[in-house]
């Protein structure tokens, strides 16, 4: 069973990945994106968070699963937006 602390810590890491990816997405959508490596890194962080989430989800209780599901939806939405962005 996942502890509350481990889920909270993981969600904080996901928030960090989201903020980084949102920043890179905004930069790429405003102007020609010169730093493709950072953009790709932010996509990689999202992928890693989603992969780690699957493992944590399996050992979570119902309340934790709800929080993880909401975060998963946010990560997937941004991931999809980044994929279709032409930069």
N, C-alpha and C positions, 0 to 999 in steps of 0.2 A: 504494500500500500504506500502510495506517495505521501510524504508529509506535507503539511501546509506550507512549511518553510521552503521545501524544494519546489513546489508549484509556484509560490510567490517569486522566488528567485528566478525561475525559468521565465515567468511572465515578464519580469523586469528585463531580462535579456532579450526577449522578443520585442518589447517596447523599444529597446535600443536599436535593434535591427530595423524595426519599422521606421524610426526617426531618421536613421542613416539612409535608408532606401528612399524615403519620401524626399529628403534633401536632394539626393542624387537624381531622382525623377524630376523634381522641379527644376533643377539646374539643366538637365538635358532637354526639358520641354521648352525652356525659355530661350535657349540659344544653342548654337551648334555645340555639341558636347565634346570637349577636348580631352577629358580624362576618362576614357573608356574603362580603364582598369578599376577605378573606384566604382563606376556604375556596375561593372561585372561583379566586383566584390560584394556590393550591396545585394545583388541578386543571389549570390552564393550564400550570404548570411541568412537570407529568407529561406532558401532551400534547406540549409542545415537546421534552422529552427523548426521547420515543418517535419523533418525527419526525426529530430529529437522529440518532438511533440508526440509522435505516434507511440514511442516507447513509454513516455510518461503517461499518456492517455490510458494505456492498458492497465496501469496500476493505480488509477485515480478513482475517487468516489464520485457520486453523481454531481455534487456541487462543483468539484474541481473540473470535471468533464465539461460542464457548462461554460466555465471560464476559459478553458482551453479551446473549446469549440468556437467561442467568439473571437479569440485571438487568431485561430486558424483561418477563420473567414476573412479577417482583416489582412493577414499575410497573403492569402491566396488572391484577394482582390488587387493588392498592390503588385504582386508578382505578375498577374495577368496584364495589368496596365503597363508595366515595364516591358513586357514581351512585345506588346503591340506598338510601343512608342518608337517612332522613327527618329533616330538620332545619329 
